[in-house]
């Protein structure tokens, strides 16, 4: 095991020397300074702290939460190649080391391991967080290094597993991981040692994974897994939301604060797509999401994907709930689970028919409004019961138990509310849901720079794969399709 950890340090050093700077400031990874004797307490905590590093700007741009004021190449799909190297070399390697230390007979009873909890109670959260990160990677790139990854220098040229195999293994991992947790951990920045919250998050991720498989050849397997996750217990209120808590210090501050305030940059603002959605629905979340344009005192969205530059004072910037120094990152929320349940009812995966669809949709809208009101600041926004009832009564927002809407029209209502709930917190998840369902309906960039001019279906592999893992790179391109933005992945066929 000591040799394994030494290999881990060597691999971190290699990646640290090979990765470069990107415009997506959210991709920056907090590199661990590996201790000579690995402590699972340190490794797990560092992996959690690295969660925000996966929330890069590209996801928020693809689903048109944000628009760029001047440098608009990314929202016009110019960038193709994105790297996952820091995710593998940082948090995933930390988590794999925690797993190895807790399963290797030579290390599982040592002081640096047992001081952070029993082996099962460390393995459960580590496996859940590893699955979460692997889900993120496969949903961006498709087929990925999985079963042969994280082996250190023992295997620096891992094969690419098919996304179908990755998804099915994630179902297994999340099921087993949630089941083995019985107590919380002392060094848990995500859930503060709440074992029940970890179990609910793991089960919720399993339900999300399963529903994403709904239109694949494994739909029957997915339906069974979904119902098993529901029975095991999902996130059941906003109190159980998976939230990364930023702090009011420069080491752990919200990256939008760094961009907006510390660096004084205004690269991004609220898109016209989001603004039109909120205004047309009289949405009480509007002042939580957007600030008024300083020149006019009105809400004005920035046109999306046009070959133009815009003056920041003429358009709406993000509201402080997005860019405040300690504004939290909302990862998986009760509202998301409610909309997931609504779609499951719509598909007949759970009983209740249209009445169940309507009930979960109603719960989701209410949960989202409560969730966002709770993080509002400057101004603090209160969304009352009357506000919610008024919103849900509008024809464009309503999804009653008795209706004449088609399947796709109902799915559009559900997915549109799920989409807006992800606003500026989980753009990649919103992108995955849009690709899977086609909702909400989004128009491509007006002046695209990509070959097909359409919203990307995936991102291209980092150049390190072609340069350092060439044979496996060629094999995955042959199996999955061209390494291009337009290539659809398994669940998006």
Secondary structure, DSSP 8 states (H G I E B T S, - for coil): -HHHHHHHHHHHHHHHHH----S-GGG--------SS--HHHHHHHHHHTGGGG--HHHHHHTTSEEESS--TGGGT---B---HHHIIIIIHHHHHHHHHHH-TTTTTSHHHHTT--HHHHHHHHHHHHHHHHHHHHHHHSSEE-TT-S-GGG-SS--EE-HHHHHHHHHHHHHHHHHT--S--SS-TTTTT-HHHHHHHHHHHHHHHHHHTTTSTTHHHHHHHHHHHHHH----SGGG-EEE---SSTTS--HHHIIIIIS----EEEBHHHHHHHHHTT-TTHHHHB---TTTSS---B-SS-S----GGGS--B-HHHHSTT--EEEE-HHHHHHHHHHHHHTTSSS-HHHHHHHHHHHHHHHHHHHHHHH--SS-----HHHHHHHHHSTTT---SS----HHHHHHHHHHHHHHHTTTT-HHHHHHHHHHH--S-----TT--SSS-S--SS-B--HHHHHHSHHHHHHHHHHH--SSTT---GGG-
